[in-house]
Amino acid sequence: MLAANGADPDHDELERRARYYMKLQRPFVPHGLETRSIPFKHSRYFFDFMEHALGFPKEARFDPLFGDVIHVPETPRLAKSRPLTDENANSVLFPLDKFRHFLHLNDPQPFRAKKPEAYEGIIPKPFATPKDHIDHKYLLSVEGIDVATNLKWMMGTNCLVLSPPLRFESWYMEGALEPGVHFVELASDFSDLEEKIEFYNDNPEAAETIIAAAQAWRNGLDDPRREAMVAARVLSLYLELSGQTQHDV
């Protein structure tokens, strides 16, 4: 667990991440039900939340908000996603719906061996699996109701990810991704798509530099132990700020 004394060699980085997800610094009145009273729901959200919450006292009061979240709640709640705004601290990010959002994909084909075109996710096509996409050098990631689910697996491939400006973030910390460093940012109307593809076809080294940074980001979130430690620390901060029993996790 993430010890408060910093004994873990990754303590500072994991603490930084926990504070990223839990932006609140002022005390608040806890809402929601005690952990033991949260009604059973047969969904990935429920099981993902309970995986971490059951490590805390049964009387601890958390307030999870399941489902696609595109607004900032009026009180602090644990959610899968939040809008990228300056006033989003009441949305406490938590690793929910992990199976769908953190897909792993093996991509042995190097960037330069792929088709020099984009798999255009903005155009309706018959159903295609992720493996159908990665024959192409460029992958388009487009947000749906909230965050783009496919951004996570795309950034783990040898393809260059292109996306319009991001509007939401999740446990993946999309708000900390840098255009031109971790992905290529497109105009909101995709009007510069052909221009960007032409540039990176002519400059494959630049594309490969971005791909390497994207893979490093994706790989940094793949250690189950580290992710569990950060999630536990987020819950601990929630308890502390809401005036409940403090725990070093």
C-alpha positions, 0 to 999 in steps of 0.5 A, a space after each residue: 500500500 502507499 505508505 505515508 512515510 514514503 517508503 515505497 520508491 515510487 511514493 512521490 509519483 503515486 502520490 502525485 497521481 492520487 492528487 491529480 485524481 482527487 483535486 479537492 483540498 478543502 474539507 467537505 461533508 460526506 454524502 452517499 451510503 456506507 460501503 456495506 449499504 451500497 446496493 449490489 449492481 451487476 455491472 463492471 462499475 460496481 465490481 471495480 469500485 468494490 475491489 478497492 472500497 472493501 479494503 476500508 471500514 464497512 462504515 466508510 461513506 463513499 459516493 460513487 457515480 456510475 456510468 458515463 459522466 459528462 458533468 461535474 456533480 454538486 458534491 464530491 463523487 467518485 466517477 469514471 470521467 470528468 469534463 476538462 474544465 477548471 472547476 471539476 474538483 468535485 469529480 474524483 476520478 476512479 478506475 471504473 469500467 476497467 475491462 472496457 477501457 484498458 484493453 491490451 493489444 499486441 502490435 508487432 508490425 512497425 509503423 513504417 510497415 503499415 498502410 500510409 493512411 488513417 483508419 477513419 473512425 469518423 466514417 461509418 463502417 462495418 464492425 472492425 476489431 482493433 486488430 483490423 485497425 492496426 494495419 494502418 499507420 494512423 488511428 483516429 480517436 474520437 470521443 463519444 459520450 465522454 472519453 474516447 474508450 479506444 484512445 488507451 489501446 491505440 496509444 499502446 500500438 505502433 500506430 500514430 494516434 490522431 484526435 481532435 481536442 480532448 474534452 474529457 478525462 478519466 483514470 488515464 489522465 487524458 488532461 495531462 496528455 500533450 498534443 505533439 508529444 503523446 498524440 497528434 491533435 487535429 482541428 475539431 472538424 478534421 479539416 487538417 487530417 490529410 495535411 497531418 498524414 502527409 507531414 508524418 508520411 514525409 517525417 516518419 521519425 517524428 511519428 515514431 517519437 510520438 508513438 514511443 512517448 504514447 507507449 511509455 504513457 500507456 505502459 506506465 499505467 499497466 502495473 496492477 499493484 501500482 494502480 491499486 495503490 493509487 486507487 487506495 490512496 484516492 479513497 484515503 484522501 476522500 475519507 480524510 477530507 470528509 472528516 472520516 477515520 484516517 488511514 495510511 494507505 
